[in-house]
Amino acid sequence: MRYILHSVTAAAVMVLIPAIARAEIVTETVRYSHGEQAFEGYAAYNSALGSEQPTVIIIHDWDGLGDYEKARAEMLAQAGYAAFAVDLFGAGVRPQSIERRRELTNALYADRDRMRALMESGLDAADNQSAIGADTAVAIGYCFGGAAALEWARSGADLEGFVSFHGGLATPDGQTYEQVQAPLLILHGSNDQVAPMSDVADLAARLDEDSVAYDMEIYGGARHAFTDWHASERYDASADLKSWAAMMDFLGQALNANN
């Protein structure tokens, strides 16, 4: 286990994203279903890189799959990965109010079997895209999506890794990390009042107890949602860039080593 404490400074941080011709980046909305409900994912990839590319599955925050996740998918495509943002709420369900967002996420927290099934359906939808190699994939998630990524990991999902950006870290009653099949990366702010440092310490203890391979990076002073450039009062550019670089390093080890 590697545990790094970063002090957030104004120092410039290089973003390790190779320059790939924009003309080669393909994006598309992907409709799929789970049971009788329709869902709408988003794929981004570099068409010059061929079929079955190493893939990053993106799990959205509590406001649903929107421009933020699409932008992150395109950034990953520019870095040489196929990306697929899954939809856990349903096609056209993009809640605007806090009350509705809380209602939708609480419903999934209350039915974790459904949450897991929806992520698997998204993975299946990704696998149907010719450029996406869902057999070699890492799941990443932001805020609610970070909590969902950890839920997916606890299910024993056969992915190459799981990344939580300022996600919920509490472990539900009756669950453990005994079934985790791949390394975890936890990227978190020390001043996150939604998931405080006590949750970080508890998670580390549980991962150690269950012998899970994991790394954590803690960004000093960073608040909840520190990567969200729309949240002006909480956005932390230094922590955002450092966490993105940490994820890119993790992807390089988890995905490229398997190609």
Sine and cosine of phi, psi and omega as CSV:
sin_phi,cos_phi,sin_psi,cos_psi,sin_omega,cos_omega
0.00,0.00,0.74,-0.67,0.07,-1.00
-0.92,-0.40,0.81,-0.58,-0.05,-1.00
-0.83,-0.56,0.91,-0.42,-0.10,-0.99
-0.89,-0.45,0.76,-0.65,0.07,-1.00
-0.96,-0.28,0.90,-0.45,0.01,-1.00
-0.98,-0.21,0.66,-0.75,0.19,-0.98
-1.00,-0.05,0.81,-0.58,-0.03,-1.00
-0.96,0.27,0.87,-0.50,0.01,-1.00
-0.81,-0.59,0.05,-1.00,0.01,-1.00
-1.00,-0.01,0.09,1.00,-0.03,-1.00
-0.88,0.47,0.60,-0.80,0.00,-1.00
-0.94,0.35,0.66,-0.75,0.02,-1.00
-0.85,-0.53,0.80,-0.60,0.00,-1.00
-0.96,0.28,0.69,-0.73,0.07,-1.00
-1.00,-0.07,0.87,-0.50,-0.12,-0.99
-1.00,0.04,0.93,0.37,0.02,-1.00
-0.86,-0.51,0.92,-0.39,-0.01,-1.00
-0.88,0.48,0.51,-0.86,0.05,-1.00
-0.99,0.15,0.91,-0.41,0.02,-1.00
-0.86,-0.51,0.68,-0.73,-0.10,-0.99
-0.80,0.60,0.80,-0.60,-0.03,-1.00
-0.86,0.51,-0.54,0.84,-0.05,-1.00
-0.88,0.47,-0.34,0.94,-0.03,-1.00
-1.00,-0.02,-0.14,0.99,-0.02,-1.00
-0.99,0.12,0.84,-0.55,0.01,-1.00
-0.95,-0.32,0.72,-0.70,0.10,-1.00
-0.80,-0.60,0.58,-0.82,0.02,-1.00
-0.40,-0.92,0.57,-0.82,0.13,-0.99
-0.99,0.13,0.71,-0.70,-0.08,-1.00
-0.86,-0.52,0.90,-0.43,0.06,-1.00
-1.00,-0.01,0.69,-0.72,0.04,-1.00
-0.51,-0.86,0.03,-1.00,-0.07,-1.00
-0.69,-0.73,0.40,-0.92,0.16,-0.99
-0.71,-0.70,0.91,-0.42,-0.14,-0.99
0.89,0.46,-0.80,-0.61,0.01,-1.00
-0.99,-0.17,0.06,1.00,-0.05,-1.00
-0.99,-0.15,0.65,-0.76,0.03,-1.00
-1.00,0.01,0.58,-0.82,0.03,-1.00
-0.75,-0.66,0.28,-0.96,-0.09,-1.00
-0.64,-0.77,0.97,-0.24,0.03,-1.00
-1.00,-0.07,-0.05,-1.00,-0.05,-1.00
-0.61,-0.80,0.82,-0.58,-0.02,-1.00
-0.93,-0.37,0.59,-0.81,0.09,-1.00
-0.59,-0.81,0.72,-0.69,0.00,-1.00
-0.32,-0.95,0.28,-0.96,0.07,-1.00
-1.00,-0.08,0.92,-0.38,-0.09,-1.00
-0.91,0.42,-0.33,0.94,0.00,-1.00
-0.97,0.26,-0.20,0.98,-0.10,-1.00
-1.00,-0.06,0.09,1.00,0.13,-0.99
1.00,0.07,-0.25,-0.97,-0.08,-1.00
-0.99,-0.10,0.33,-0.94,0.07,-1.00
0.78,0.62,0.81,0.58,0.03,-1.00
-0.97,0.25,0.46,-0.89,0.12,-0.99
-0.84,0.55,0.68,-0.74,-0.29,-0.96
-0.82,-0.57,0.56,-0.83,0.12,-0.99
-0.90,-0.44,0.85,-0.53,0.07,-1.00
-1.00,-0.04,0.83,-0.56,-0.04,-1.00
-0.97,-0.26,0.77,-0.64,0.04,-1.00
-0.94,-0.35,0.82,-0.58,-0.15,-0.99
-0.96,0.27,0.22,-0.97,0.10,-1.00
-0.97,0.23,-0.12,-0.99,-0.12,-0.99
-0.97,0.24,-0.07,1.00,0.09,-1.00
-1.00,-0.07,0.12,0.99,0.06,-1.00
1.00,0.03,0.08,-1.00,-0.03,-1.00
-0.96,0.29,0.91,-0.41,-0.06,-1.00
-0.67,-0.74,-0.36,-0.93,-0.08,-1.00
-0.87,0.49,-0.54,0.84,-0.02,-1.00
-0.89,0.46,-0.78,0.62,-0.01,-1.00
-0.91,0.43,-0.58,0.81,0.03,-1.00
-0.90,0.43,-0.66,0.76,0.03,-1.00
-0.90,0.43,-0.66,0.75,0.04,-1.00
-0.90,0.44,-0.63,0.78,0.04,-1.00
-0.88,0.48,-0.67,0.74,0.00,-1.00
-0.93,0.37,-0.59,0.81,0.09,-1.00
-0.88,0.48,-0.65,0.76,0.02,-1.00
-0.92,0.38,-0.63,0.78,0.04,-1.00
-0.89,0.46,-0.64,0.77,0.05,-1.00
-0.91,0.41,-0.43,0.90,0.02,-1.00
-1.00,0.06,-0.01,1.00,0.08,-1.00
0.98,-0.19,0.19,0.98,0.05,-1.00
-0.93,-0.36,0.52,-0.86,0.24,-0.97
-0.98,0.19,0.59,-0.81,0.00,-1.00
-0.75,-0.66,0.59,-0.81,0.06,-1.00
-0.65,-0.76,0.89,-0.46,0.05,-1.00
-1.00,-0.01,0.87,-0.49,-0.01,-1.00
-1.00,0.09,0.31,-0.95,-0.02,-1.00
-0.88,-0.48,0.88,-0.48,0.00,-1.00
-0.98,-0.21,-0.05,1.00,-0.06,-1.00
-0.96,-0.28,-0.50,0.86,-0.06,-1.00
0.87,-0.48,0.49,-0.87,-0.03,-1.00
-0.84,0.54,0.78,-0.62,0.02,-1.00
0.99,0.17,-0.07,1.00,-0.01,-1.00
-1.00,-0.08,0.99,-0.13,-0.02,-1.00
-0.74,-0.67,1.00,0.09,-0.18,-0.98
-0.89,0.46,0.68,-0.74,-0.01,-1.00
-0.98,-0.17,-0.52,0.85,-0.05,-1.00
-1.00,-0.04,0.45,-0.89,0.05,-1.00
-0.87,0.49,-0.64,0.77,-0.04,-1.00
-0.88,0.47,-0.70,0.71,-0.01,-1.00
-0.93,0.36,-0.63,0.78,0.05,-1.00
-0.88,0.47,-0.69,0.73,0.02,-1.00
-0.90,0.43,-0.63,0.77,0.01,-1.00
-0.88,0.47,-0.71,0.70,-0.05,-1.00
-0.93,0.36,-0.69,0.72,-0.01,-1.00
-0.94,0.33,-0.62,0.78,0.03,-1.00
-0.89,0.45,-0.56,0.83,0.03,-1.00
-0.89,0.45,-0.62,0.79,0.02,-1.00
-0.97,0.25,-0.61,0.80,0.08,-1.00
-0.88,0.47,-0.53,0.85,-0.01,-1.00
-0.98,0.18,-0.30,0.95,-0.01,-1.00
-0.74,-0.67,0.97,0.23,-0.11,-0.99
-0.95,0.32,-0.41,0.91,0.12,-0.99
-0.89,0.46,-0.66,0.76,0.04,-1.00
-0.92,0.39,-0.67,0.74,0.03,-1.00
-0.83,0.55,-0.72,0.69,0.01,-1.00
-0.90,0.44,-0.66,0.75,-0.01,-1.00
-0.91,0.42,-0.61,0.79,0.02,-1.00
-0.92,0.39,-0.61,0.80,0.05,-1.00
-0.92,0.38,-0.63,0.78,0.05,-1.00
-0.91,0.41,-0.60,0.80,0.06,-1.00
-0.90,0.43,-0.63,0.77,0.07,-1.00
-0.89,0.45,-0.64,0.77,0.05,-1.00
-0.90,0.44,-0.66,0.75,0.06,-1.00
-0.88,0.47,-0.66,0.75,0.03,-1.00
-0.90,0.44,-0.64,0.77,0.05,-1.00
-0.89,0.46,-0.65,0.76,-0.05,-1.00
-0.90,0.43,-0.36,0.93,0.01,-1.00
-0.99,0.15,-0.11,0.99,0.06,-1.00
-1.00,0.00,0.78,-0.63,-0.18,-0.98
-0.87,0.49,-0.52,0.86,-0.06,-1.00
-1.00,0.09,-0.20,0.98,-0.15,-0.99
-0.99,-0.16,0.79,-0.62,0.00,-1.00
-0.98,-0.22,0.99,0.15,-0.08,-1.00
-0.91,0.42,-0.24,0.97,0.07,-1.00
-0.96,0.27,-0.27,0.96,0.04,-1.00
-0.77,-0.64,1.00,0.07,-0.15,-0.99
-0.64,-0.77,0.49,-0.87,0.14,-0.99
-0.87,-0.49,0.63,-0.77,0.06,-1.00
-0.98,-0.20,0.73,-0.69,0.10,-0.99
-0.82,-0.57,0.46,-0.89,0.01,-1.00
-0.48,-0.88,0.50,-0.87,-0.03,-1.00
-0.92,-0.40,0.79,-0.61,0.03,-1.00
0.84,0.55,-0.92,-0.39,0.09,-1.00
-0.81,0.58,-0.64,0.77,0.02,-1.00
-0.90,0.44,-0.51,0.86,0.07,-1.00
-0.92,0.39,-0.67,0.74,0.08,-1.00
-0.89,0.46,-0.65,0.76,0.02,-1.00
-0.91,0.42,-0.62,0.79,0.03,-1.00
-0.88,0.48,-0.65,0.76,0.04,-1.00
-0.93,0.36,-0.59,0.81,0.09,-1.00
-0.87,0.50,-0.69,0.73,0.01,-1.00
-0.90,0.44,-0.67,0.75,0.03,-1.00
-0.88,0.48,-0.70,0.72,-0.02,-1.00
-0.90,0.44,-0.40,0.92,0.01,-1.00
-0.95,0.31,-0.21,0.98,-0.07,-1.00
1.00,0.07,0.34,0.94,-0.02,-1.00
-0.83,0.56,0.63,-0.77,-0.08,-1.00
-1.00,0.01,0.93,0.37,0.10,-1.00
-0.92,-0.40,0.11,-0.99,-0.06,-1.00
-1.00,-0.01,-0.17,0.99,0.02,-1.00
0.12,-0.99,0.21,-0.98,-0.04,-1.00
-0.62,-0.78,0.71,-0.71,-0.05,-1.00
-0.79,-0.62,0.75,-0.66,0.07,-1.00
-0.91,-0.41,0.87,-0.50,0.16,-0.99
-0.99,-0.14,0.89,-0.46,0.00,-1.00
0.59,0.81,0.75,0.66,-0.03,-1.00
-1.00,-0.03,0.19,-0.98,0.16,-0.99
-0.94,0.35,0.74,-0.67,-0.14,-0.99
-0.92,-0.39,-0.09,1.00,-0.04,-1.00
-0.92,0.40,0.64,-0.77,0.02,-1.00
-1.00,-0.10,0.83,-0.56,-0.02,-1.00
-0.88,0.48,0.49,-0.87,0.05,-1.00
-0.82,0.57,0.70,-0.71,0.06,-1.00
1.00,0.07,-0.09,1.00,0.01,-1.00
-0.97,-0.24,0.42,-0.91,0.09,-1.00
-0.66,-0.75,0.00,-1.00,0.06,-1.00
-0.96,-0.29,0.35,0.94,-0.07,-1.00
-0.91,0.42,-0.46,0.89,-0.08,-1.00
-1.00,-0.06,0.03,1.00,-0.06,-1.00
-0.88,0.47,0.74,-0.67,-0.10,-1.00
-0.96,-0.26,-0.10,1.00,-0.13,-0.99
-0.50,-0.87,0.28,-0.96,-0.02,-1.00
-0.91,0.42,0.44,-0.90,0.06,-1.00
-0.91,-0.42,0.51,-0.86,0.14,-0.99
-0.77,-0.64,0.86,-0.51,-0.03,-1.00
-0.94,-0.34,0.87,-0.49,-0.03,-1.00
-0.89,-0.47,0.91,-0.41,-0.27,-0.96
-0.57,-0.82,0.47,-0.88,0.06,-1.00
-0.99,-0.10,0.61,-0.79,-0.03,-1.00
-0.94,0.33,-0.32,0.95,-0.03,-1.00
-0.95,-0.32,0.51,0.86,0.03,-1.00
-0.99,0.16,0.94,-0.34,-0.05,-1.00
-1.00,0.09,-0.20,0.98,0.08,-1.00
-0.99,0.15,-0.67,0.74,0.06,-1.00
-0.79,-0.62,1.00,0.07,-0.13,-0.99
-0.94,0.33,0.08,-1.00,-0.06,-1.00
-0.89,0.45,-0.41,0.91,0.08,-1.00
-0.89,0.45,-0.57,0.82,0.07,-1.00
-0.93,0.36,-0.60,0.80,0.04,-1.00
-0.88,0.48,-0.73,0.68,-0.02,-1.00
-0.89,0.45,-0.66,0.75,0.02,-1.00
-0.90,0.45,-0.67,0.74,0.02,-1.00
-0.89,0.45,-0.70,0.71,0.01,-1.00
-0.86,0.52,-0.67,0.74,0.01,-1.00
-0.89,0.45,-0.66,0.75,0.00,-1.00
-0.92,0.38,-0.65,0.76,0.01,-1.00
-0.92,0.40,-0.64,0.77,0.07,-1.00
-0.89,0.46,-0.69,0.72,-0.03,-1.00
-0.88,0.48,-0.60,0.80,-0.04,-1.00
-0.99,-0.11,0.19,0.98,0.10,-1.00
0.83,0.55,0.70,0.71,0.02,-1.00
-1.00,0.00,0.66,-0.75,0.12,-0.99
-0.97,0.23,0.83,-0.56,-0.03,-1.00
-0.38,-0.93,0.37,-0.93,0.17,-0.99
-0.77,-0.63,0.48,-0.88,0.11,-0.99
-0.77,-0.64,0.63,-0.78,0.20,-0.98
-0.83,-0.56,0.80,-0.61,-0.02,-1.00
-0.92,-0.40,0.82,-0.57,-0.06,-1.00
-0.98,-0.19,0.93,-0.37,-0.10,-0.99
-0.86,0.52,0.83,-0.56,0.04,-1.00
1.00,0.08,-0.21,0.98,-0.04,-1.00
-0.94,0.34,0.63,-0.78,-0.05,-1.00
-0.99,-0.15,0.04,-1.00,0.07,-1.00
-0.87,0.50,0.62,-0.78,0.02,-1.00
0.92,0.40,0.56,0.83,-0.08,-1.00
-0.91,0.41,-0.27,0.96,0.03,-1.00
-1.00,-0.03,-0.08,1.00,-0.10,-0.99
-0.99,0.10,0.98,-0.21,-0.06,-1.00
-0.93,0.37,-0.17,0.98,0.09,-1.00
-1.00,0.09,-0.28,0.96,-0.03,-1.00
-1.00,-0.09,0.99,0.17,-0.18,-0.98
-0.84,0.54,-0.58,0.81,-0.05,-1.00
-0.98,0.20,-0.27,0.96,-0.03,-1.00
-0.91,-0.41,-0.33,0.94,-0.05,-1.00
-0.88,0.47,0.71,-0.70,0.00,-1.00
-0.78,-0.62,0.97,-0.22,-0.12,-0.99
-0.86,0.51,-0.68,0.73,-0.03,-1.00
-0.89,0.45,-0.74,0.68,0.00,-1.00
-0.91,0.41,-0.59,0.81,0.04,-1.00
-0.87,0.49,-0.78,0.63,-0.05,-1.00
-0.92,0.39,-0.65,0.76,0.01,-1.00
-0.91,0.41,-0.65,0.76,-0.02,-1.00
-0.94,0.35,-0.59,0.81,0.06,-1.00
-0.89,0.45,-0.69,0.72,0.03,-1.00
-0.89,0.46,-0.63,0.77,0.03,-1.00
-0.90,0.44,-0.66,0.75,0.03,-1.00
-0.90,0.43,-0.66,0.75,-0.01,-1.00
-0.88,0.47,-0.63,0.77,0.06,-1.00
-0.90,0.44,-0.67,0.74,0.02,-1.00
-0.88,0.47,-0.70,0.72,0.02,-1.00
-0.89,0.46,-0.65,0.76,0.02,-1.00
-0.85,0.52,-0.63,0.78,0.01,-1.00
-0.98,0.22,-0.67,0.75,-0.11,-0.99
-0.98,0.22,-0.58,0.82,-0.10,-0.99
-0.97,-0.22,-0.77,0.64,-0.08,-1.00
-0.92,0.40,-0.47,0.88,0.03,-1.00
-0.92,0.38,-0.30,0.95,-0.04,-1.00
-0.98,-0.18,0.20,0.98,-0.01,-1.00
-0.91,-0.41,0.00,0.00,0.00,0.00
